[in-house]
Amino acid sequence: MKAFWEGIQTFFVDFLFVPLDGLRSLELSYWSLANIINWIFMAICVRYTYYWIKQLQLHKANNEENQDTTAHSFLK
C-alpha cells in the first residue's frame, strides 16, 4: 500500500507540478510574469461576474424576477 501512495506522490511532484516549480523560480526575477495565472483567473472572474449582473438586470427589467419573500414555502 505504501508503494501506491508513493506512486501518486511521484506522479504529482515529478510530472504535474513541474510547470508550477518553474513559475515559483521565475517569481524572484519577474513577479508579474510569474503571476500571470492569477491575472488570467481574475480576468475570467470579472468577466463572468459582469455577465451574471447583466443577466440579473435583464430579468429584473422583464419583470421575470419574483422578489416576494413567500416565493419559497420554507420562508412562510
ZILINVEN-V412091 format. One record per residue. RES is the residue in one letter. PHI is phi in degrees with one decimal (NA if undefined). PSI is psi in whole degrees, 0 to 359 (* if undefined). D_CENTER is the distance of its C-alpha to the mean C-alpha in whole Angstrom. Layout:
res: <RES | RES>
phi: <PHI | PHI>
psi: <PSI | PSI>
d_center: <D_CENTER | D_CENTER>
This chain:
res: <M | K | A | F | W | E | G | I | Q | T | F | F | V | D | F | L | F | V | P | L | D | G | L | R | S | L | E | L | S | Y | W | S | L | A | N | I | I | N | W | I | F | M | A | I | C | V | R | Y | T | Y | Y | W | I | K | Q | L | Q | L | H | K | A | N | N | E | E | N | Q | D | T | T | A | H | S | F | L | K>
phi: <NA | -63.3 | -65.5 | -62.0 | -68.5 | -68.6 | -65.1 | -63.7 | -61.1 | -62.7 | -59.9 | -73.3 | -70.7 | -88.2 | -120.4 | -75.9 | -94.6 | -61.2 | -62.9 | -70.5 | -64.4 | -64.2 | -65.4 | -64.8 | -73.0 | -74.7 | -60.5 | -68.1 | -102.1 | -133.4 | -62.6 | -66.7 | -69.6 | -69.0 | -99.4 | -62.3 | -63.7 | -63.5 | -64.7 | -64.2 | -64.3 | -66.0 | -63.9 | -63.2 | -64.5 | -64.0 | -61.2 | -77.6 | -67.2 | -60.5 | -61.1 | -63.9 | -65.5 | -62.5 | -65.2 | -63.1 | -66.0 | -63.7 | -66.2 | -68.7 | -66.6 | -88.2 | 56.2 | -92.2 | -92.4 | -97.8 | -100.3 | -68.7 | -70.3 | -94.6 | -64.9 | -111.3 | -64.6 | -78.9 | -96.5 | -72.1>
psi: <327 | 323 | 327 | 311 | 325 | 327 | 319 | 318 | 315 | 318 | 313 | 312 | 316 | 343 | 303 | 329 | 4 | 316 | 325 | 328 | 323 | 319 | 323 | 319 | 334 | 337 | 326 | 332 | 323 | 91 | 314 | 323 | 324 | 333 | 20 | 326 | 318 | 318 | 321 | 315 | 322 | 320 | 319 | 317 | 319 | 317 | 312 | 336 | 317 | 316 | 317 | 316 | 320 | 319 | 321 | 320 | 321 | 317 | 323 | 321 | 329 | 5 | 36 | 351 | 127 | 107 | 10 | 133 | 344 | 15 | 333 | 136 | 332 | 356 | 2 | *>
d_center: <34 | 33 | 33 | 30 | 28 | 29 | 28 | 25 | 24 | 26 | 24 | 21 | 22 | 25 | 23 | 19 | 18 | 21 | 19 | 17 | 20 | 21 | 19 | 20 | 23 | 23 | 21 | 25 | 26 | 23 | 21 | 19 | 19 | 18 | 15 | 14 | 11 | 10 | 11 | 10 | 6 | 8 | 10 | 8 | 7 | 11 | 12 | 11 | 12 | 15 | 15 | 15 | 18 | 20 | 20 | 21 | 24 | 25 | 25 | 27 | 29 | 30 | 31 | 29 | 27 | 29 | 29 | 32 | 31 | 33 | 31 | 30 | 33 | 31 | 31 | 35>
